[in-house]
Amino acid sequence: MKSKKLTLTALGIGIIFLTTSAYTTSEYYESQRFGKILAEYSNLECDEMKEKFAADLKNNELKYSSGGMFSNETLSKNLKKNGIEEFYQGCIITVQFDCYKELLSEYLKKEKNVDLVNLY
């Protein structure tokens, strides 16, 4: 009986460690991907950003960069509903993404009849 309890306890602890390890690994790689994309887009001029937007649109990988003291849950849900990945940066405000945001706003108005301002 003690052997069975010990085996089940060890199995339970193993499952907990495996789950925790898998979760932290996925979080790490998501964080690395997030940083890589932000670094790449932060170095682009508006003309290059237009090319990036066209490529993202073609690959159905549209992005939205937001910032501020608090994240906007309504905005996040609406962006996700429209297939747009949000990159929340906290208090950091980067003007490099303004060109991309304008292109995204025009696209949403024209193609989906959605006003980006009303997503808030």
Buried (B, 14 or more C-beta within 10 A) or exposed (E): EEEEEEEEEEEEEEEEEEEEEEEEEEEEEEEEEBEEBBEEBEEBEEEEBBEBBEEBBEEEEBBBBBBEEEEBEEBBEBBEEBEBBBBBBEEEEEEBBEBBBBBBBEBBEEEEEBEBEEBE
